[in-house]
Amino acid sequence: MEIGLFFGSFNPIHAGHMIIASLVKETTDVDEIWFIVSPQNPFKKNKNLLHEFDRLDMVNAAIGDDYQFRSSDVEFNMPRPSYTIDTLTFLQEKHPEKKFHLIIGEDNLESFPKWKNHEKILEHFGLIVYPRPHSKESQLSKFENVRMIEAPEVDISATLIRKLIKEGKSIKYLVPDAVVEMIQTKGFFKD
């Protein structure tokens, strides 16, 4: 079974994430997409980051009963900051019958050589890369284990969504309905 791993803070998960996950599922050999909720990205420090379990709950709400998608809290119990190669290695050891692929935005290709053990990620897992606005072409896009997919350049910003919530404005259509409901019910991102 082939699994696409979509890492993110998902603060909150939004329509852009769901569109990309759906397109990866439909246009590649991937059987399932696993949303890996990251406790803290080593390259991003975010004081507006909701608790990891709240973000996991929002991912579960967004997925609903879609059997092609799963959420994962695998990084919650790993050393922090968490590095992608460590998570990939752990998952491969835990699920030797599965083949994992890393899903990233094209904007991450330029900085990818700075990632811990990026060569091992390329060699053993490979990348599924979706287009991002204003991305520069990378030599990595021609690498054997890098698959570029066609997708709209979705530019929905979690920062904008949080700003709209603070201002009391609607986020309808920017995030799945179940996530809108959860944000409103729990009062996320208000302060």
N, C-alpha and C positions, 0 to 999 in steps of 0.2 A: 504494500500500500504506500502511495506517495502522499506526503504531507507538506503543505506549504505553511511556513511559520511566519506570521505577521506580528512583529514586535511593535510595541508602542506604549506610551503612557496612557493613551485613551482617556484624556482629561478634558472633555468627555469624548467617547467614541462618537463619530458623526457619519453623515451620509457618504462622505468621501471614502472613509475606511470601508464601508459596506459595499460601495460600488467597485472599488479596487479588488476586494476579496472575491466578490462575485465574478468579476471578469477573469481573475487568475484561475478560479475554479473552472470557468467555462472554456478558457482558451489554452489551457495547459493540460498535462497528464495528471495533475494533482487530484487526488480523491477527496481530500478534506483540507480545510483551512483551520489552523489553530491560531487564535489570537492570544499572544503571550503578553500578559500585562506586566510591564516593567516597573519595579518599585522606584528606581531612580536611574535615569540615563546618565552615564558617566560624562557625557558631553553637555548635558543640560542641568542647570540648577534652577528649580522652579518652586518659588514659595507658594504658588497657587495650586500646587499639586494636592488633589484630594487623597484621602487615605486609600491605600492600594485595594482594600476589600470593597470600598465604595465604587472604585473604578472597575473592579472585577464584576460587581453586581450590575453596573451599567452595560458592560460587554455582554453579560448573560441576558439582560433585557433586550439588547439589540439583536442578538442571535435568535432569541425566542425558540421556536421548535424546528429551526432549520438544521436538519441532520448533517449537512455538509460542513457546518461550522462548529467549532468547539472553543471554549475559553480555557486558559491555563494559568494557574498561579505558581508554576514551577519555580519562578525566580524569587518568590517570597521567602523561601527558606535557604536561598543560596547566599554566599558571601556578597557583601556590597562594597563598592559598586559592582553590579553584575555585568559580566562581559558576554557577548553573544557566543563566542567560541565555547565558553564553559557551559552555557545552557545547551548548545547544540550537542556537545560531547555527552553531557548528562542524559539528554533525551535519547540519543543514539544507543547508549549503553542500556538504558531502561527499556527501549523498544527496538531491539535489533532487527525485528521483522519489518520495520518501516524505513522508508527512505525520506529524509528531510531535506527541504529546500528553503532557503531564506528569501523572503519577499522584502524588497526595499525600493524606495523611490529613486529615480534617476539622479536626483540632487545629492544622494548619498554616495554615488559612485566615485565622485571626485575625492571625497575624504576617506573612502573605503580602505586605501592602503595604510591609513593611520590606525585602523581597528586592530585590536589584539589578535595576533595569529591569523590575519586576513588571508594568507596563502592557504592555510588549512581549510578555512571556510570555503574558499573557491574550489579547492581540490576535492574535498570530501562531501560537500553539500551543494555547492553551486548557488547561483543567484537567479531569482526571477525579478526582473526590474520593470517597474511601471513608470510612464512618463510623468515628469513634474515640470511646472512652469519655470522658465528661466534657467533650466539646467544646461550646463556645458557638456559637450560631448566628451566622453572619457575613453581612453584606450581600452579600458576594461570591458567596454560594451562588445568588443570583438573577441573576448576570451571565450574559449570553448565551453566553459561551464556557466556562462552568463546568458540568460534568455531574456531578450527584450520583448515585452508584450505591447500590443496596441491597446490604448485606453484613453479616455478623455483626460486632459490635464486638469484634474479636479483640484481646486485651490480653496478648499474650505478650511478656515483657520479656527482651531480650538480657542485661540486667544480672542478672536472676534466673538465667538459663541459665548465665552465667559463674560466679555464686556457687555454684550447685549443682555445677558441675564442680570448683571449688576444694575443696568439701566432700566430694568423692568420691561424689556422689549421681547417680542416673540422670537423664538428659535425654531418655529415650525418649519419643516422641510429640511432644516440643516442637520437635525439629528433624528433618529428613528422615534416614532410616537411613544413607544414604551420608555425610551430614555428621557424624553421631554417630561413625561408623567413622573418618573422617578426624581428628576431634578427639581420639579415643582413641589412634589410631596415632601422631599427631604430637605429642601431649601439649599441645595448645593450652589456654590459659587456666588452667593448673595453678598458676602462681605469680603 
